[in-house]
Structures are given as structure tokens and as C-alpha cells.
Amino acid sequence: MRLGHVIGKVTLSQQDPAYQGGRFLLVQPFAKEQFKGAGMTPLAKGNSLVVYDNLGADLGHVIGFTEGAEATAPFDRPTPVDAFNAAIIDEFFYKPCQK
């Protein structure tokens, strides 16, 4: 699972019935700097991704998402999805390793 910041919503004119009850979000994945407390500055083009969400995450939320084959597991039948929102994160704590 990776963490990301919801930066937008995707609007569809038509949607496959397998996606009923959810929507698609535009998400900016966290980098090391965000775990250390850095602001969510926009990434370069191509670094954001579209995540299917049926939990109700909104703009500004931090979410935990899965990718690849794990992203298709919540669906009853094979569904073409690259990333799935598995959690809305309220709070997280970061403690770097002591070397």
C-alpha cells in the first residue's frame, strides 16, 4: 500500500457498471519528503495517478491505495482498474531509522 494526497476528481461521461457506487480520484503519491512533513507541492507532469474510490475520499484527503493485481481484488468479477483506494488516513506518524 502507498499513501497519496487527493488533488482532484475525474468526471466520466459513461461508466462501466462494475464501477457503480464509486468514483475516480486524481492522486499525488507521497514522496519521502511528505513523510517528513514537507508540504504537498505539485509533482511534475505524469507523476499523479487515477485511483478508484468507493470510500468517499475528497479533495485534500490522504489515502492509502493499492496497485496492480491487488487493486482488482475487491471486485466480484474481473474489472480493469490500476489503483484502488483501500483507506482514508486520518493521521500518520513518521519516525526515521536511527543509524
N, CA, C and O atoms as CSV, one atom per row, in Angstrom:
chain,resi,resn,atom,element,x,y,z
A,1,MET,N,N,0.852,-1.168,0.000
A,1,MET,CA,C,0.000,0.000,0.000
A,1,MET,C,C,0.895,1.227,0.000
A,1,MET,O,O,1.936,1.263,0.657
A,2,ARG,N,N,0.470,2.222,-0.745
A,2,ARG,CA,C,1.160,3.510,-0.792
A,2,ARG,C,C,0.209,4.597,-0.298
A,2,ARG,O,O,-1.009,4.418,-0.310
A,3,LEU,N,N,0.767,5.710,0.131
A,3,LEU,CA,C,-0.047,6.844,0.546
A,3,LEU,C,C,-0.013,7.913,-0.528
A,3,LEU,O,O,0.986,8.076,-1.229
A,4,GLY,N,N,-1.121,8.643,-0.651
A,4,GLY,CA,C,-1.201,9.719,-1.621
A,4,GLY,C,C,-2.176,10.790,-1.173
A,4,GLY,O,O,-2.995,10.579,-0.278
A,5,HIS,N,N,-2.071,11.932,-1.807
A,5,HIS,CA,C,-2.872,13.109,-1.492
A,5,HIS,C,C,-3.861,13.316,-2.638
A,5,HIS,O,O,-3.449,13.396,-3.795
A,6,VAL,N,N,-5.158,13.405,-2.336
A,6,VAL,CA,C,-6.180,13.595,-3.371
A,6,VAL,C,C,-6.111,15.043,-3.864
A,6,VAL,O,O,-6.312,15.985,-3.097
A,7,ILE,N,N,-5.822,15.199,-5.168
A,7,ILE,CA,C,-5.683,16.542,-5.737
A,7,ILE,C,C,-6.780,16.862,-6.747
A,7,ILE,O,O,-6.833,17.981,-7.259
A,8,GLY,N,N,-7.656,15.904,-7.045
A,8,GLY,CA,C,-8.728,16.175,-7.992
A,8,GLY,C,C,-9.661,14.992,-8.157
A,8,GLY,O,O,-9.436,13.913,-7.609
A,9,LYS,N,N,-10.713,15.222,-8.927
A,9,LYS,CA,C,-11.695,14.175,-9.249
A,9,LYS,C,C,-11.744,14.013,-10.755
A,9,LYS,O,O,-11.501,14.965,-11.497
A,10,VAL,N,N,-12.057,12.817,-11.204
A,10,VAL,CA,C,-12.178,12.525,-12.630
A,10,VAL,C,C,-13.662,12.407,-12.956
A,10,VAL,O,O,-14.388,11.666,-12.292
A,11,THR,N,N,-14.112,13.130,-13.968
A,11,THR,CA,C,-15.509,13.081,-14.389
A,11,THR,C,C,-15.612,12.254,-15.662
A,11,THR,O,O,-14.877,12.478,-16.624
A,12,LEU,N,N,-16.536,11.290,-15.656
A,12,LEU,CA,C,-16.737,10.415,-16.812
A,12,LEU,C,C,-18.094,10.694,-17.448
A,12,LEU,O,O,-19.073,10.970,-16.754
A,13,SER,N,N,-18.139,10.620,-18.767
A,13,SER,CA,C,-19.436,10.767,-19.435
A,13,SER,C,C,-20.181,9.431,-19.452
A,13,SER,O,O,-21.411,9.406,-19.455
A,14,GLN,N,N,-19.441,8.328,-19.464
A,14,GLN,CA,C,-20.024,6.993,-19.375
A,14,GLN,C,C,-19.142,6.159,-18.475
A,14,GLN,O,O,-17.927,6.350,-18.431
A,15,GLN,N,N,-19.761,5.222,-17.748
A,15,GLN,CA,C,-19.014,4.415,-16.789
A,15,GLN,C,C,-19.469,2.970,-16.864
A,15,GLN,O,O,-20.664,2.700,-16.990
A,16,ASP,N,N,-18.533,2.040,-16.788
A,16,ASP,CA,C,-18.840,0.618,-16.766
A,16,ASP,C,C,-19.643,0.303,-15.503
A,16,ASP,O,O,-19.331,0.842,-14.441
A,17,PRO,N,N,-20.666,-0.550,-15.583
A,17,PRO,CA,C,-21.481,-0.887,-14.402
A,17,PRO,C,C,-20.676,-1.476,-13.236
A,17,PRO,O,O,-21.120,-1.405,-12.090
A,18,ALA,N,N,-19.520,-2.047,-13.503
A,18,ALA,CA,C,-18.700,-2.613,-12.425
A,18,ALA,C,C,-18.233,-1.548,-11.446
A,18,ALA,O,O,-17.906,-1.858,-10.300
A,19,TYR,N,N,-18.201,-0.296,-11.886
A,19,TYR,CA,C,-17.739,0.795,-11.033
A,19,TYR,C,C,-18.867,1.490,-10.285
A,19,TYR,O,O,-18.634,2.515,-9.644
A,20,GLN,N,N,-20.072,0.964,-10.351
A,20,GLN,CA,C,-21.216,1.600,-9.703
A,20,GLN,C,C,-20.974,1.728,-8.197
A,20,GLN,O,O,-20.502,0.792,-7.552
A,21,GLY,N,N,-21.300,2.883,-7.655
A,21,GLY,CA,C,-21.120,3.120,-6.232
A,21,GLY,C,C,-19.800,3.768,-5.881
A,21,GLY,O,O,-19.529,4.020,-4.707
A,22,GLY,N,N,-18.980,4.041,-6.869
A,22,GLY,CA,C,-17.685,4.655,-6.610
A,22,GLY,C,C,-17.387,5.747,-7.616
A,22,GLY,O,O,-18.225,6.090,-8.451
A,23,ARG,N,N,-16.201,6.281,-7.527
A,23,ARG,CA,C,-15.766,7.324,-8.450
A,23,ARG,C,C,-14.259,7.249,-8.589
A,23,ARG,O,O,-13.603,6.451,-7.919
A,24,PHE,N,N,-13.722,8.070,-9.449
A,24,PHE,CA,C,-12.288,8.085,-9.681
A,24,PHE,C,C,-11.684,9.389,-9.166
A,24,PHE,O,O,-12.250,10.466,-9.355
A,25,LEU,N,N,-10.534,9.277,-8.516
A,25,LEU,CA,C,-9.834,10.419,-7.948
A,25,LEU,C,C,-8.463,10.572,-8.595
A,25,LEU,O,O,-7.850,9.588,-9.008
A,26,LEU,N,N,-7.995,11.791,-8.679
A,26,LEU,CA,C,-6.640,12.082,-9.131
A,26,LEU,C,C,-5.785,12.206,-7.870
A,26,LEU,O,O,-6.070,13.026,-6.998
A,27,VAL,N,N,-4.737,11.388,-7.779
A,27,VAL,CA,C,-3.950,11.288,-6.552
A,27,VAL,C,C,-2.477,11.543,-6.831
A,27,VAL,O,O,-1.919,11.072,-7.823
A,28,GLN,N,N,-1.865,12.298,-5.932
A,28,GLN,CA,C,-0.425,12.549,-5.976
A,28,GLN,C,C,0.233,11.669,-4.924
A,28,GLN,O,O,0.040,11.904,-3.731
A,29,PRO,N,N,1.008,10.656,-5.329
A,29,PRO,CA,C,1.650,9.777,-4.350
A,29,PRO,C,C,2.640,10.542,-3.472
A,29,PRO,O,O,3.258,11.510,-3.915
A,30,PHE,N,N,2.781,10.098,-2.227
A,30,PHE,CA,C,3.744,10.688,-1.311
A,30,PHE,C,C,5.163,10.361,-1.751
A,30,PHE,O,O,5.432,9.286,-2.289
A,31,ALA,N,N,6.053,11.294,-1.517
A,31,ALA,CA,C,7.492,11.081,-1.661
A,31,ALA,C,C,8.079,11.079,-0.252
A,31,ALA,O,O,7.365,11.366,0.709
A,32,LYS,N,N,9.348,10.766,-0.114
A,32,LYS,CA,C,9.988,10.743,1.210
A,32,LYS,C,C,9.790,12.052,1.960
A,32,LYS,O,O,9.596,12.052,3.176
A,33,GLU,N,N,9.837,13.156,1.246
A,33,GLU,CA,C,9.746,14.469,1.884
A,33,GLU,C,C,8.398,14.680,2.577
A,33,GLU,O,O,8.342,15.316,3.630
A,34,GLN,N,N,7.312,14.156,2.001
A,34,GLN,CA,C,5.997,14.325,2.613
A,34,GLN,C,C,5.890,13.555,3.930
A,34,GLN,O,O,5.197,14.001,4.844
A,35,PHE,N,N,6.554,12.425,4.042
A,35,PHE,CA,C,6.539,11.685,5.296
A,35,PHE,C,C,7.262,12.452,6.393
A,35,PHE,O,O,6.946,12.312,7.574
A,36,LYS,N,N,8.235,13.263,5.992
A,36,LYS,CA,C,8.995,14.061,6.962
A,36,LYS,C,C,8.288,15.368,7.298
A,36,LYS,O,O,8.781,16.125,8.135
A,37,GLY,N,N,7.147,15.657,6.674
A,37,GLY,CA,C,6.382,16.844,6.993
A,37,GLY,C,C,6.410,17.938,5.947
A,37,GLY,O,O,5.835,19.003,6.169
A,38,ALA,N,N,7.058,17.713,4.814
A,38,ALA,CA,C,7.097,18.718,3.750
A,38,ALA,C,C,5.704,18.915,3.162
A,38,ALA,O,O,4.870,18.011,3.211
A,39,GLY,N,N,5.461,20.076,2.616
A,39,GLY,CA,C,4.172,20.371,2.004
A,39,GLY,C,C,3.924,19.540,0.758
A,39,GLY,O,O,4.843,18.939,0.201
A,40,MET,N,N,2.680,19.516,0.334
A,40,MET,CA,C,2.306,18.742,-0.849
A,40,MET,C,C,2.427,19.619,-2.089
A,40,MET,O,O,1.422,20.028,-2.670
A,41,THR,N,N,3.651,19.901,-2.486
A,41,THR,CA,C,3.867,20.703,-3.686
A,41,THR,C,C,3.538,19.859,-4.903
A,41,THR,O,O,3.753,18.647,-4.876
A,42,PRO,N,N,3.028,20.451,-5.961
A,42,PRO,CA,C,2.694,19.667,-7.150
A,42,PRO,C,C,3.918,18.965,-7.734
A,42,PRO,O,O,5.013,19.526,-7.784
A,43,LEU,N,N,3.708,17.740,-8.166
A,43,LEU,CA,C,4.764,16.974,-8.818
A,43,LEU,C,C,4.832,17.330,-10.291
A,43,LEU,O,O,3.955,18.010,-10.824
A,44,ALA,N,N,5.876,16.866,-10.934
A,44,ALA,CA,C,6.000,17.065,-12.372
A,44,ALA,C,C,4.910,16.291,-13.098
A,44,ALA,O,O,4.380,15.316,-12.563
A,45,LYS,N,N,4.571,16.715,-14.312
A,45,LYS,CA,C,3.545,16.022,-15.094
A,45,LYS,C,C,3.864,14.538,-15.195
A,45,LYS,O,O,5.017,14.134,-15.344
A,46,GLY,N,N,2.802,13.739,-15.108
A,46,GLY,CA,C,2.966,12.294,-15.240
A,46,GLY,C,C,3.181,11.569,-13.929
A,46,GLY,O,O,3.237,10.340,-13.921
A,47,ASN,N,N,3.305,12.282,-12.818
A,47,ASN,CA,C,3.534,11.638,-11.530
A,47,ASN,C,C,2.259,11.384,-10.738
A,47,ASN,O,O,2.306,10.709,-9.710
A,48,SER,N,N,1.124,11.904,-11.187
A,48,SER,CA,C,-0.134,11.630,-10.495
A,48,SER,C,C,-0.784,10.403,-11.128
A,48,SER,O,O,-0.402,9.994,-12.224
A,49,LEU,N,N,-1.765,9.815,-10.441
A,49,LEU,CA,C,-2.445,8.659,-10.993
A,49,LEU,C,C,-3.923,8.706,-10.645
A,49,LEU,O,O,-4.344,9.446,-9.756
A,50,VAL,N,N,-4.703,7.904,-11.358
A,50,VAL,CA,C,-6.145,7.820,-11.142
A,50,VAL,C,C,-6.418,6.604,-10.263
A,50,VAL,O,O,-5.943,5.504,-10.543
A,51,VAL,N,N,-7.195,6.817,-9.188
A,51,VAL,CA,C,-7.491,5.780,-8.206
A,51,VAL,C,C,-9.002,5.622,-8.086
A,51,VAL,O,O,-9.717,6.615,-7.946
A,52,TYR,N,N,-9.498,4.387,-8.140
A,52,TYR,CA,C,-10.920,4.122,-7.929
A,52,TYR,C,C,-11.214,4.216,-6.433
A,52,TYR,O,O,-10.478,3.665,-5.615
A,53,ASP,N,N,-12.289,4.915,-6.082
A,53,ASP,CA,C,-12.634,5.148,-4.672
A,53,ASP,C,C,-14.100,4.851,-4.431
A,53,ASP,O,O,-14.968,5.413,-5.099
A,54,ASN,N,N,-14.382,3.971,-3.479
A,54,ASN,CA,C,-15.761,3.749,-3.060
A,54,ASN,C,C,-15.933,4.027,-1.561
A,54,ASN,O,O,-16.935,3.640,-0.959
A,55,LEU,N,N,-14.941,4.703,-0.970
A,55,LEU,CA,C,-14.991,5.041,0.450
A,55,LEU,C,C,-15.446,6.474,0.702
A,55,LEU,O,O,-15.847,6.804,1.818
A,56,GLY,N,N,-15.389,7.326,-0.314
A,56,GLY,CA,C,-15.838,8.704,-0.158
A,56,GLY,C,C,-14.742,9.703,0.141
A,56,GLY,O,O,-15.015,10.742,0.741
A,57,ALA,N,N,-13.518,9.426,-0.254
A,57,ALA,CA,C,-12.434,10.395,-0.059
A,57,ALA,C,C,-12.723,11.648,-0.877
A,57,ALA,O,O,-13.386,11.586,-1.912
A,58,ASP,N,N,-12.221,12.778,-0.407
A,58,ASP,CA,C,-12.478,14.044,-1.071
A,58,ASP,C,C,-11.169,14.801,-1.256
A,58,ASP,O,O,-10.114,14.358,-0.804
A,59,LEU,N,N,-11.248,15.934,-1.918
A,59,LEU,CA,C,-10.070,16.764,-2.153
A,59,LEU,C,C,-9.358,17.069,-0.842
A,59,LEU,O,O,-9.994,17.432,0.148
A,60,GLY,N,N,-8.041,16.921,-0.840
A,60,GLY,CA,C,-7.242,17.210,0.342
A,60,GLY,C,C,-7.024,16.030,1.272
A,60,GLY,O,O,-6.152,16.093,2.138
A,61,HIS,N,N,-7.789,14.954,1.121
A,61,HIS,CA,C,-7.607,13.780,1.981
A,61,HIS,C,C,-6.330,13.039,1.629
A,61,HIS,O,O,-5.869,13.069,0.488
A,62,VAL,N,N,-5.772,12.377,2.621
A,62,VAL,CA,C,-4.660,11.453,2.409
A,62,VAL,C,C,-5.263,10.064,2.391
A,62,VAL,O,O,-6.015,9.695,3.293
A,63,ILE,N,N,-4.934,9.287,1.358
A,63,ILE,CA,C,-5.497,7.939,1.230
A,63,ILE,C,C,-4.387,6.904,1.133
A,63,ILE,O,O,-3.249,7.219,0.786
A,64,GLY,N,N,-4.739,5.669,1.446
A,64,GLY,CA,C,-3.869,4.524,1.226
A,64,GLY,C,C,-4.420,3.756,0.046
A,64,GLY,O,O,-5.589,3.370,0.051
A,65,PHE,N,N,-3.598,3.529,-0.965
A,65,PHE,CA,C,-4.096,2.857,-2.165
A,65,PHE,C,C,-3.198,1.694,-2.553
A,65,PHE,O,O,-1.998,1.686,-2.279
A,66,THR,N,N,-3.817,0.709,-3.201
A,66,THR,CA,C,-3.086,-0.442,-3.717
A,66,THR,C,C,-3.075,-0.356,-5.236
A,66,THR,O,O,-3.931,0.289,-5.843
A,67,GLU,N,N,-2.104,-1.009,-5.832
A,67,GLU,CA,C,-1.969,-1.001,-7.283
A,67,GLU,C,C,-1.799,-2.429,-7.798
A,67,GLU,O,O,-1.526,-3.356,-7.037
A,68,GLY,N,N,-1.969,-2.576,-9.103
A,68,GLY,CA,C,-1.752,-3.866,-9.745
A,68,GLY,C,C,-2.865,-4.860,-9.453
A,68,GLY,O,O,-4.029,-4.482,-9.323
A,69,ALA,N,N,-2.500,-6.129,-9.350
A,69,ALA,CA,C,-3.480,-7.196,-9.154
A,69,ALA,C,C,-4.265,-7.023,-7.856
A,69,ALA,O,O,-5.438,-7.394,-7.796
A,70,GLU,N,N,-3.645,-6.467,-6.819
A,70,GLU,CA,C,-4.332,-6.251,-5.544
A,70,GLU,C,C,-5.471,-5.252,-5.687
A,70,GLU,O,O,-6.443,-5.312,-4.934
A,71,ALA,N,N,-5.365,-4.333,-6.642
A,71,ALA,CA,C,-6.404,-3.320,-6.843
A,71,ALA,C,C,-7.689,-3.932,-7.398
A,71,ALA,O,O,-8.764,-3.360,-7.217
A,72,THR,N,N,-7.603,-5.064,-8.061
A,72,THR,CA,C,-8.788,-5.705,-8.637
A,72,THR,C,C,-9.478,-6.647,-7.653
A,72,THR,O,O,-10.602,-7.077,-7.912
A,73,ALA,N,N,-8.840,-6.978,-6.537
A,73,ALA,CA,C,-9.382,-7.952,-5.585
A,73,ALA,C,C,-10.757,-7.589,-5.014
A,73,ALA,O,O,-11.559,-8.500,-4.809
A,74,PRO,N,N,-11.080,-6.318,-4.743
A,74,PRO,CA,C,-12.391,-6.008,-4.157
A,74,PRO,C,C,-13.587,-6.207,-5.087
A,74,PRO,O,O,-14.728,-6.171,-4.626
A,75,PHE,N,N,-13.359,-6.414,-6.363
A,75,PHE,CA,C,-14.450,-6.537,-7.328
A,75,PHE,C,C,-14.878,-7.993,-7.472
A,75,PHE,O,O,-14.054,-8.903,-7.383
A,76,ASP,N,N,-16.185,-8.206,-7.696
A,76,ASP,CA,C,-16.730,-9.552,-7.848
A,76,ASP,C,C,-16.279,-10.232,-9.126
A,76,ASP,O,O,-16.067,-11.444,-9.148
A,77,ARG,N,N,-16.134,-9.461,-10.185
A,77,ARG,CA,C,-15.707,-10.021,-11.471
A,77,ARG,C,C,-14.490,-9.251,-11.958
A,77,ARG,O,O,-14.228,-8.152,-11.470
A,78,PRO,N,N,-13.737,-9.800,-12.910
A,78,PRO,CA,C,-12.555,-9.092,-13.408
A,78,PRO,C,C,-12.908,-7.676,-13.877
A,78,PRO,O,O,-13.785,-7.494,-14.722
A,79,THR,N,N,-12.221,-6.687,-13.325
A,79,THR,CA,C,-12.502,-5.284,-13.614
A,79,THR,C,C,-11.190,-4.575,-13.918
A,79,THR,O,O,-10.232,-4.698,-13.155
A,80,PRO,N,N,-11.133,-3.840,-15.016
A,80,PRO,CA,C,-9.891,-3.138,-15.358
A,80,PRO,C,C,-9.682,-1.892,-14.501
A,80,PRO,O,O,-10.248,-0.834,-14.776
A,81,VAL,N,N,-8.871,-2.030,-13.473
A,81,VAL,CA,C,-8.557,-0.901,-12.596
A,81,VAL,C,C,-7.075,-1.007,-12.215
A,81,VAL,O,O,-6.576,-2.098,-11.942
A,82,ASP,N,N,-6.390,0.116,-12.201
A,82,ASP,CA,C,-4.961,0.132,-11.881
A,82,ASP,C,C,-4.676,0.412,-10.412
A,82,ASP,O,O,-3.680,-0.064,-9.868
A,83,ALA,N,N,-5.554,1.187,-9.766
A,83,ALA,CA,C,-5.323,1.545,-8.363
A,83,ALA,C,C,-6.667,1.625,-7.635
A,83,ALA,O,O,-7.666,2.065,-8.205
A,84,PHE,N,N,-6.679,1.198,-6.376
A,84,PHE,CA,C,-7.907,1.133,-5.577
A,84,PHE,C,C,-7.658,1.787,-4.217
A,84,PHE,O,O,-6.661,1.494,-3.558
A,85,ASN,N,N,-8.565,2.672,-3.800
A,85,ASN,CA,C,-8.451,3.316,-2.502
A,85,ASN,C,C,-8.859,2.328,-1.419
A,85,ASN,O,O,-10.015,1.911,-1.354
A,86,ALA,N,N,-7.903,1.956,-0.566
A,86,ALA,CA,C,-8.164,0.987,0.488
A,86,ALA,C,C,-8.383,1.634,1.852
A,86,ALA,O,O,-8.890,0.980,2.763
A,87,ALA,N,N,-8.010,2.915,2.014
A,87,ALA,CA,C,-8.133,3.559,3.323
A,87,ALA,C,C,-8.098,5.074,3.197
A,87,ALA,O,O,-7.411,5.621,2.334
A,88,ILE,N,N,-8.843,5.745,4.063
A,88,ILE,CA,C,-8.725,7.194,4.217
A,88,ILE,C,C,-7.939,7.396,5.509
A,88,ILE,O,O,-8.363,6.955,6.577
A,89,ILE,N,N,-6.802,8.060,5.406
A,89,ILE,CA,C,-5.883,8.196,6.530
A,89,ILE,C,C,-6.212,9.454,7.325
A,89,ILE,O,O,-6.237,10.554,6.773
A,90,ASP,N,N,-6.464,9.290,8.620
A,90,ASP,CA,C,-6.730,10.429,9.488
A,90,ASP,C,C,-5.430,11.080,9.952
A,90,ASP,O,O,-5.304,12.304,9.980
A,91,GLU,N,N,-4.469,10.235,10.315
A,91,GLU,CA,C,-3.235,10.736,10.908
A,91,GLU,C,C,-2.157,9.676,10.721
A,91,GLU,O,O,-2.451,8.481,10.751
A,92,PHE,N,N,-0.918,10.101,10.527
A,92,PHE,CA,C,0.178,9.144,10.484
A,92,PHE,C,C,1.380,9.748,11.182
A,92,PHE,O,O,1.519,10.968,11.265
A,93,PHE,N,N,2.243,8.886,11.681
A,93,PHE,CA,C,3.434,9.298,12.411
A,93,PHE,C,C,4.652,8.746,11.689
A,93,PHE,O,O,4.658,7.602,11.235
A,94,TYR,N,N,5.668,9.565,11.592
A,94,TYR,CA,C,6.894,9.157,10.905
A,94,TYR,C,C,8.046,9.286,11.871
A,94,TYR,O,O,8.262,10.343,12.465
A,95,LYS,N,N,8.793,8.194,12.025
A,95,LYS,CA,C,9.991,8.214,12.850
A,95,LYS,C,C,11.101,7.579,12.027
A,95,LYS,O,O,11.092,6.368,11.805
A,96,PRO,N,N,12.062,8.387,11.571
A,96,PRO,CA,C,13.138,7.830,10.730
A,96,PRO,C,C,14.015,6.848,11.521
A,96,PRO,O,O,14.126,6.928,12.744
A,97,CYS,N,N,14.616,5.942,10.797
A,97,CYS,CA,C,15.511,4.949,11.410
A,97,CYS,C,C,16.721,5.660,12.002
A,97,CYS,O,O,17.249,6.602,11.412
A,98,GLN,N,N,17.148,5.208,13.157
A,98,GLN,CA,C,18.355,5.744,13.800
A,98,GLN,C,C,19.546,4.927,13.333
A,98,GLN,O,O,19.578,3.708,13.506
A,99,LYS,N,N,20.530,5.602,12.738
A,99,LYS,CA,C,21.724,4.889,12.261
A,99,LYS,C,C,22.909,5.187,13.115
A,99,LYS,O,O,23.998,4.673,12.860
